[in-house]
Amino acid sequence: MLATPKADVLAASERYWNPSKTRFWTDAGTPLVIGERAGYLLHDLDGNTLVDVHLNGGTYNLGHRNPEVVATLVAALAHLDIGNHHFAALGRAALSEALVTSGPIPDGKVTFGVGGGEAVDLALKSARYATGRLKIVSAIGAFHGHTGLAVAAGNDRYADRFLAGRPDEFIRVPFNDLDAMAAALAGGDVAAVLLETIPATSGFVMPEPGYLAAVAKLCAAAGTLYIADEVQTGLGRTGELWGITKHGVTPDILVTGKGLSGGIYPVSATILGPAAAGWLEEDGFAHISTFGGSDLGCVVGLRTLEITRRPATRDRVDTLIRTFAEGLTAIAADNPDWLVEIRQDGLVIGLRFDHPQGARFVSRRLYEHGIWAIFSALDPRVLQFKPGLLLSDELAADLLERTATAVRLAHQDALSGVELAPDRAESRAMMARPRAAGGPS
Ligand SMILES: Cc1ncc(COP(=O)(O)O)c(C=O)c1O
């Protein structure tokens, strides 16, 4: 299918697409150019096959080109296109009903987008509408997307270059610090607290027991809306459909994206509780997205949700959670001075290594051993390890075996002072640590 040699693709990408990003991956020793892809396997243009445990943050929860999702899209293409965003449509009605009845906000309404950032922007706009307040509180090291409001609520690393960072009304507090949250909400002038249920880009920092529930309580007392960003933690990845329900929290707004698309057709959704959804009663034209909740995207989203909610999928996930907990614990036991922490909630897994750039060494060795896993951009000690929800036992065992080898070799690399990459600007920018105090620990 793709006959162009990999070197030509890399050269054209450096010339016409994104020079520093292309160079960064080449320097890092992981210059992946994906050709064929199916299930949890990626075929690099240079002929190597890799197991994908990055999954673009959960976009490919159900695998690449999941046959049922593909068949749904192909069948829909015989009749549908993007549709007209102004009118009621079969797919939009069905997917919004399916999302609301899936439970995170029982009396909610749904507004659709194309990506997660757009859905977060809409969540923040709706919270401002509902409260008449401007201020937004988020966590230091957070990642909510790169659209206007979402990027302002995230880490400076992604905002400053575009002069998009931090108007005064965006306030950040350390994750897991309840006192700081209480202080930020004390003035009764905050529209919303926006939190990833498990902050991903800062290395899957696990919420301390009771933290999210306590934040929700503070929000309720302050008249502030709680927005759960479930773009990475939703859709079955923690073992429950929505990660936030494990914390006993009914958010005022919930955002989902990535995996809802089945990795096939972009769609994201913002589920709005009654207060935040008020504008939909007053002026449904107040927010418009031509491609958001397209007819095709909704059909695909419905199928994805249906597969995710099947008891068989849930059983598979439960089995995999145990398999990876046991397997990774064994690998940690064999590398006690190196793999020093396993952060796991379901199939959200972060592996922390005892070196400031530890996960970069591991990512490179994994790539050599046929696994693609990314390090956390805001804490490169932590490898993001996100196995697919439908992974077979055989592939899971194979994955663990290769991971054990790569982890051991990466330790030797780190000890022997092997260079990670030439000291270039893009490498330094990519690895910038969060500036503010209280970043990932
Ligand atoms: C937690 C979280 N929220 C929001 C987003 C933004 O999603 P998108 O890239 O689709 O705009 C991301 C993307 O990685 C994310 O991880």
Ligand as a Chemical Component Dictionary entry (heavy atoms), coordinates in Angstrom:
data_LIG
# 
_chem_comp.id                   LIG 
_chem_comp.type                 NON-POLYMER 
_chem_comp.pdbx_formal_charge   0 
_chem_comp.three_letter_code    LIG 
# 
loop_
_chem_comp_atom.comp_id 
_chem_comp_atom.atom_id 
_chem_comp_atom.alt_atom_id 
_chem_comp_atom.type_symbol 
_chem_comp_atom.charge 
_chem_comp_atom.model_Cartn_x 
_chem_comp_atom.model_Cartn_y 
_chem_comp_atom.model_Cartn_z 
_chem_comp_atom.pdbx_ordinal 
LIG C1 C1 C 0 -6.748 14.336 29.228 1  
LIG C2 C2 C 0 -6.829 14.981 27.880 2  
LIG N1 N1 N 0 -7.749 15.926 27.652 3  
LIG C3 C3 C 0 -7.872 16.535 26.464 4  
LIG C4 C4 C 0 -7.045 16.196 25.419 5  
LIG C5 C5 C 0 -7.187 16.901 24.106 6  
LIG O1 O1 O 0 -7.681 16.059 23.122 7  
LIG P1 P1 P 0 -7.448 16.409 21.582 8  
LIG O2 O2 O 0 -6.004 16.194 21.284 9  
LIG O3 O3 O 0 -8.354 15.440 20.864 10 
LIG O4 O4 O 0 -7.870 17.833 21.375 11 
LIG C6 C6 C 0 -6.070 15.217 25.593 12 
LIG C7 C7 C 0 -5.167 14.861 24.486 13 
LIG O5 O5 O 0 -4.187 14.161 24.637 14 
LIG C8 C8 C 0 -5.953 14.591 26.863 15 
LIG O6 O6 O 0 -5.020 13.669 27.098 16 
# 
loop_
_chem_comp_bond.comp_id 
_chem_comp_bond.atom_id_1 
_chem_comp_bond.atom_id_2 
_chem_comp_bond.value_order 
_chem_comp_bond.pdbx_ordinal 
LIG C1 C2 SING 1  
LIG C2 N1 SING 2  
LIG C2 C8 DOUB 3  
LIG N1 C3 DOUB 4  
LIG C3 C4 SING 5  
LIG C4 C5 SING 6  
LIG C4 C6 DOUB 7  
LIG C5 O1 SING 8  
LIG O1 P1 SING 9  
LIG P1 O2 DOUB 10 
LIG P1 O3 SING 11 
LIG P1 O4 SING 12 
LIG C6 C7 SING 13 
LIG C6 C8 SING 14 
LIG C7 O5 DOUB 15 
LIG C8 O6 SING 16 
# 
